[in-house]
Amino acid sequence: MSAGIPLTNAVVFCPINSWLTGRRIVSLPFSDHCEPLIDQSDQFDKIFVHMKRWVDEDSWKYIEIRPVNREPGDGTELSRDVTYFLHRLDLRPTTLELFRNFHKDCVQRKIRRAEREKLQYEEGTSEDLLQKFYRLFVLTRRRHYLPPQPLNWFRGLIASFGNELKIRVASKDGVAVASILTLSHKRSMVYKYGCSDAAFSNLGGTAMLFWKAIQEAKDKGFEEFEMGRSDIDNLGLITFKENWGASGTPMSYWTYPRIGVGLPSVWRNKLARRLVPILPDVMLKAVGKLLYRHIA
């Protein structure tokens, strides 16, 4: 656009220059979705037709967008890369109605179990809470055969989001057993990370934390509680979110040009299942620190 002309439409991107995954432009790294800031549908396609030159002429590997409510037109030549489900809980019903809509065995019963166990609840962004969260986070990532994001990543989130970020921890007799991290923005509270100690999963700590967050979101006048994306074949995670009454919407990521298929996921999973269980925590964290510089 020319200088002095008011900005009317925009899409936020971040360039990534990685020796491991290539030079690419993503909207937006480490986010489940990023809606274009556009009020005219024809402008959506015009922006991406213009941006194709970055790939065709400037040696970028690809452009990726992550919209929720828009799909690019055929003229953009963007290709559907991968599709997820995005789950959101409508907070407009009363608190009692929300609770009644939870699955009786998988959610309501666990919330009541946490009350009977007298689990302690803490919230905030202190270093102590961060350390409790991160210990559980490393346990959970290992359980899923994945390296954890670096601790400094979460410190950076706390510094950036301030009061709009909250770490919530459930403890039994002073020992942290479950934790979630939520973000707040405009009309939404967003569940971003969750973790727990599997040895205490029967105590209902995770259910208690979700219910605390949902009640707070409702009290503050938020309209929705966003529960994040799920792989379309991850039926367990999808069922977990639907047990809370959340509705899933298909959400596709789009790229130009089409991304080629890399190492098949079955082989990646087999490799992870062999390596992750035998790596000590310090090595697993080091792998995460290296890996998440290149994956966005």
Sequence and secondary structure as in RCSB ss.txt:
>XXXX:A:sequence
MSAGIPLTNAVVFCPINSWLTGRRIVSLPFSDHCEPLIDQSDQFDKIFVHMKRWVDEDSWKYIEIRPVNREPGDG
TELSRDVTYFLHRLDLRPTTLELFRNFHKDCVQRKIRRAEREKLQYEEGTSEDLLQKFYRLFVLTRRRHYLPPQP
LNWFRGLIASFGNELKIRVASKDGVAVASILTLSHKRSMVYKYGCSDAAFSNLGGTAMLFWKAIQEAKDKGFEEF
EMGRSDIDNLGLITFKENWGASGTPMSYWTYPRIGVGLPSVWRNKLARRLVPILPDVMLKAVGKLLYRHIA
>XXXX:A:secstr
  TTS    B   EEEEETTTEEEEEESTT S    B SSHHHHHHHHHHHHHHHHHH   EEEE  SS    GG
G  EEEEEEEEEEEE  S HHHHHHHS IIIIIHHHHHHHHTT EEEEE  HHHHHHHHHHHHHHHHHTT     
HHHHHHHHHHHGGGEEEEEEEETTEEEEEEEEEEETTEEEEEEEEE GGGGGG HHHHHHHHHHHHHHHTT SEE
EEEEEETT HHHHHHHHTTT EEEEEEEEEES     S HHHHHHHHHHHGGGS HHHHHHHHHHHTTT  
